[in-house]
């Protein structure tokens, strides 16, 4: 299913169900938003009480949100719970399953592009959250992992906001955080950001190159909003996962050396820093 610009005019959501997340017991809601035939499903975590609360639009990786019954991916549930405890509403748009797709990690030419459809998804989620009485409309941040991190970086480019500058335009994203994004193509476009942006990546990451991201950030300084990058020694892709032993996967569409072999797994030191650093950055 292709999303068009019409998705940016977000209609009211329909809460489909409130279900218990089996991993820790924190409830989340499955929601639907969009306009006409162009609809997105998503998962919503929110603090108790009427709010209003700051919020985060969170973009999943190439593996998808992995929503099944009353469960979502462990990493996403962990971050949802942590950010709710820090006082944030968290909305995960389900970019793949909403279009009838599964994991795109082995697909080089996905129909859901990081610089188009997923940017539209992020903007649609922003607009919907801004319509909710329990959200502070000018305090909504953007967060993404891997492919979702790439999309977050595309979404906050100065050029990406041009079409939204109308007399009745609503507030922009307040800030953005990208976990281990692939920066090569963004670097070729002379990337910069219109809002404060933080990139977190491991030096040992063999799916996304830390050095390429460092070069991209260095090139953006002086012509961009505040941008920072943290590179964790010895950390691979998915270093913030709660409990994933480091192992190698094969057949990936993108890897630093082109072999399709990538390592993924938790790095306790990097994760410990990230789970503290990210809420602090989003709270500024």
Buried (B, 14 or more C-beta within 10 A) or exposed (E): EEBEEBBBEBBEBEEEEEBEBEBEEBEBBBBBBBBEEBBBBBBBBBBEEEBBBBBBBBBBBBBBBBBEEBBBBBBBBBBBBBBBEBBBBBBBBBBBBBBEBEEBBEBEEBEBBBBBBBBBBBBBBBBBBBBBEBBBBEBBBBBBBBBBBBBBBBBBBBEBBEEEEEEEEEEBBBBBBBBBBBBBBBBEEEBBBBBBBBBBBBBBBBBBBBEBBBBBBEBBEEEBBEBEBBBBEEBBBBBBBBEBEBEEBEEBBBBBEEEBBBBBBBBEEBBEBBBEBBBEBBEE
